[in-house]
Amino acid sequence: MTAVAERTRDESSEVVPRKKSNIGGSLLTVLAWIVGIGFFFPVFWMVLTAFKQERAAYTDPPTLFFTPTLDQFAAVFGGGITPYLLNSLFATVMSTVLVLLLGTPAAFALSLRQVKRTQDVLFFFISTKMLPIVAAIVPIYVVVNFIGALDNVWTLVVLYTAMNLPIAVWMMRSFFLEVPKELLEAASMDGASLWRSLREVVLPIISPGMAATGLICMIFAWNEFFFAVNLTAAQAATVPVYLVGFITSEGLYFASLCAAATVAALPVVIIGWIAQNKLVQGLSFGAVK
């Protein structure tokens, strides 16, 4: 009887921590939902306001029930947002492609095929992100003006590539480091060249990481404002510059601004939704052995 009682007491003592862990997990889940809703609510309110009339967007307290309208979206497209979207799309896609083309061999060389003074090279790459853009805009403007490249979308392509390349090299290097070196050694013993090993052995393994890097670079390039507002005017201006046009001396056209911001956010949201599996795989690459 004594042994049975002790066993029962031990089993009951094991149940208590499980209940506590379940309660803790539930609290963390609720907290995560609250934080997630808090981050998502401004986006939800922006989309909701985009379907309002201007007078309904300024009510106090805010109007929750209203008749949806597409007038603001019609005004946005009628106001000429299409060229700005095309400029943003061109600059974003071209700069991302260049970043991946330049960053892949650099990250490969700094990981699996390390060069001399690798740490110094890595620090040099990341040190270019330490200088505030506002401190470099004057010399950049002087150089761009001297070569006659103001208000040119290719200027944004070059600058966005330089802006995102250090981040891409650091990210992709972490992905390359997770590739077993034995794979390269086996490919080399089979007679594969370095380029063939990179193309047919390494790149298929780190493709989720490349997708995650490309998506992050696209987001940074699509949202960039400072270079675009200072180096472009009418022909090469991007979507962020277009959004500033809704701030006038007459006031802020809030509903129209929300409609334009919704249109501007859609391409990145759609691309992120399509590539979400690759993004999750890439950001968690190597986290679990």
C-alpha positions in Angstrom: 0.0 0.0 0.0 2.9 2.3 0.8 4.5 1.7 -2.6 1.2 2.3 -4.4 0.6 5.6 -2.4 4.1 6.8 -3.2 3.7 6.0 -6.9 0.3 7.8 -7.0 1.9 10.8 -5.3 4.7 10.9 -7.8 2.3 10.7 -10.7 0.2 13.5 -9.3 3.3 15.7 -8.9 4.1 15.1 -12.6 0.7 16.3 -13.7 1.0 19.8 -12.2 3.9 21.0 -14.3 2.0 19.9 -17.4 -1.0 22.0 -16.5 1.2 24.9 -15.8 3.0 24.5 -19.1 -0.4 24.3 -20.9 -1.5 27.5 -19.2 1.8 29.2 -20.1 1.5 28.1 -23.7 -2.1 29.4 -23.9 -1.0 32.8 -22.5 1.8 33.0 -25.0 -0.6 32.2 -27.8 -3.0 34.9 -26.7 -0.2 37.4 -26.4 1.1 36.5 -29.8 -2.4 37.1 -31.3 -2.6 40.4 -29.6 0.8 41.5 -30.8 -0.1 40.3 -34.3 -3.4 42.1 -34.4 -1.7 45.2 -33.1 0.8 45.1 -36.0 -1.9 44.3 -38.6 -4.5 46.8 -37.4 -2.9 49.9 -39.1 -2.8 48.0 -42.4 -6.4 47.0 -42.0 -7.4 50.5 -41.2 -5.6 51.8 -44.2 -7.4 49.4 -46.5 -10.7 50.2 -44.9 -10.2 53.9 -45.3 -9.3 53.5 -48.9 -13.0 52.5 -49.6 -14.4 55.6 -47.9 -15.3 59.0 -49.2 -13.0 61.9 -48.0 -15.6 63.2 -45.7 -16.1 59.8 -44.0 -12.3 59.5 -43.5 -12.2 62.5 -41.2 -15.1 61.8 -38.9 -14.6 61.8 -35.1 -15.2 59.2 -33.8 -14.1 57.1 -36.8 -16.8 55.7 -39.1 -16.9 51.9 -38.9 -20.1 51.3 -41.0 -20.3 53.0 -44.4 -21.1 52.4 -48.0 -17.9 51.2 -49.7 -16.8 53.0 -52.9 -14.1 52.7 -55.5 -14.0 56.4 -56.2 -10.6 56.8 -54.5 -9.0 54.0 -56.5 -10.4 55.5 -59.7 -8.9 58.8 -58.7 -5.6 57.3 -58.0 -5.3 55.5 -61.4 -6.8 58.6 -63.1 -4.2 60.7 -61.4 -1.4 58.9 -63.2 0.0 56.3 -60.7 0.9 53.8 -63.5 4.2 55.4 -64.6 5.3 55.6 -60.9 4.4 51.9 -60.5 6.4 50.9 -63.6 9.4 52.9 -62.5 9.3 51.2 -59.1 8.8 47.8 -60.6 11.7 48.3 -63.1 14.1 49.7 -60.5 13.2 47.0 -57.9 13.4 44.0 -60.2 16.6 45.0 -62.0 18.4 45.9 -58.7 17.3 42.7 -57.1 18.6 40.7 -60.1 21.9 42.5 -60.0 22.2 42.0 -56.2 21.7 38.2 -56.6 24.1 38.0 -59.5 26.8 40.0 -57.7 26.1 38.7 -54.2 26.0 35.0 -54.9 29.7 34.6 -56.0 30.8 37.0 -53.3 29.0 35.1 -50.6 30.3 31.8 -52.0 33.9 33.1 -51.9 33.5 34.4 -48.3 32.1 31.1 -47.0 33.0 27.8 -48.8 35.9 29.3 -50.7 37.2 31.8 -48.3 39.7 34.5 -49.4 42.4 36.2 -47.4 41.3 38.5 -44.6 37.7 37.3 -44.9 36.6 39.1 -41.7 38.0 42.4 -43.0 36.1 42.0 -46.3 32.9 41.3 -44.4 33.3 44.3 -42.2 34.0 46.5 -45.2 30.7 45.3 -46.8 28.6 46.0 -43.6 30.4 49.3 -42.9 28.8 50.8 -46.0 25.5 50.6 -44.2 26.8 52.6 -41.2 26.9 55.9 -43.0 23.5 57.7 -43.0 22.1 58.2 -46.5 21.5 61.9 -45.7 25.3 62.3 -45.2 26.1 60.9 -48.6 23.3 62.4 -50.7 25.2 65.6 -51.5 28.3 63.9 -53.1 26.0 61.4 -54.8 23.9 64.2 -56.2 27.0 66.1 -57.5 28.3 63.0 -59.2 24.9 62.0 -60.7 24.4 65.6 -62.0 27.9 65.7 -63.4 27.4 62.5 -65.5 23.9 63.7 -66.6 22.0 60.9 -64.9 19.5 62.9 -62.8 15.9 61.8 -63.2 17.0 58.5 -64.7 15.6 55.2 -63.5 19.0 53.5 -64.1 20.5 55.7 -61.5 18.1 54.2 -59.0 18.9 50.7 -60.2 22.6 51.3 -59.4 22.0 52.9 -56.1 19.5 50.3 -55.0 22.0 47.6 -55.9 24.7 49.2 -53.9 22.2 49.7 -51.0 21.1 46.1 -50.8 24.3 44.3 -51.8 26.0 44.3 -48.3 22.8 42.8 -46.7 22.5 40.2 -49.4 26.2 39.1 -49.1 25.8 38.7 -45.3 22.5 36.8 -45.6 23.6 34.5 -48.4 27.0 33.8 -46.7 25.1 32.4 -43.7 23.2 30.1 -46.1 26.3 29.0 -47.8 28.0 28.1 -44.5 25.2 25.5 -43.9 26.2 23.6 -47.0 28.4 20.6 -46.2 31.8 21.0 -47.7 31.9 17.3 -48.4 29.4 17.9 -51.2 31.9 20.2 -53.0 34.7 17.8 -52.4 32.7 14.9 -53.8 31.8 17.0 -56.9 35.4 18.0 -57.4 36.5 14.3 -57.2 33.9 13.6 -59.9 35.5 16.2 -62.1 33.1 19.0 -61.7 34.5 22.5 -62.1 34.0 25.2 -59.5 31.3 26.9 -61.6 29.5 23.6 -62.2 29.6 22.7 -58.5 28.2 26.1 -57.6 25.4 25.9 -60.2 24.4 22.2 -59.9 25.2 21.3 -56.3 25.2 24.4 -54.1 22.5 26.7 -55.6 19.7 24.1 -55.5 20.4 23.6 -51.8 20.4 27.3 -50.9 17.5 28.3 -53.3 15.1 29.0 -50.4 17.8 31.3 -48.9 18.2 33.1 -52.2 14.5 33.6 -52.5 14.3 35.0 -49.0 17.3 37.4 -49.7 15.7 38.5 -53.0 12.3 39.2 -51.4 13.9 41.3 -48.6 15.9 43.2 -51.2 12.8 43.8 -53.2 11.0 45.2 -50.2 13.8 47.5 -49.4 14.1 48.8 -53.0 10.3 49.1 -53.4 9.9 51.2 -50.2 13.1 53.4 -50.7 12.2 57.1 -50.7 15.2 59.3 -50.0 17.2 58.6 -53.2 14.0 58.7 -55.3 12.8 62.1 -53.9 16.2 63.8 -54.3 17.4 62.3 -57.6 14.3 62.0 -59.7 11.6 64.5 -60.9 9.0 63.7 -63.5 10.3 60.7 -65.5 11.9 58.4 -63.0 9.9 59.1 -59.8 8.8 56.0 -57.9 5.6 55.2 -55.9 6.9 56.6 -52.6 7.4 59.9 -54.3 3.9 59.8 -55.8 2.4 59.2 -52.3 4.0 62.4 -51.0 1.9 64.3 -53.6 -1.2 63.8 -51.5 0.2 66.1 -48.8 -0.7 69.6 -50.2 -1.2 73.1 -48.8 -4.9 72.4 -48.8 -4.4 69.6 -46.4 -4.1 65.8 -46.5 -6.3 63.8 -48.8 -6.5 60.9 -46.4 -8.8 58.5 -48.2 -7.0 59.0 -51.5 -3.7 58.5 -49.8 -4.9 55.3 -48.2 -6.1 54.1 -51.6 -2.7 54.9 -53.2 -0.8 53.3 -50.4 -3.0 50.1 -50.7 -2.2 50.0 -54.4 1.5 50.5 -53.7 1.6 47.8 -51.1 -0.2 45.2 -53.2 2.7 44.1 -55.5 5.0 43.3 -52.5 2.2 41.6 -50.6 1.3 39.4 -53.6 5.0 38.5 -54.2 5.4 37.7 -50.5 2.3 35.6 -50.4 3.4 33.6 -53.5 7.0 33.1 -52.1 6.0 32.6 -48.4 7.1 29.0 -48.3 10.5 29.8 -49.8 10.7 32.8 -47.4 10.1 30.7 -44.3 12.5 28.0 -45.5 15.1 30.5 -46.2 14.9 32.4 -43.0 14.9 29.1 -41.0 17.7 27.6 -43.2 20.1 25.8 -40.9 18.2 26.5 -37.7 17.5 22.8 -37.1 20.2 20.3 -37.9 
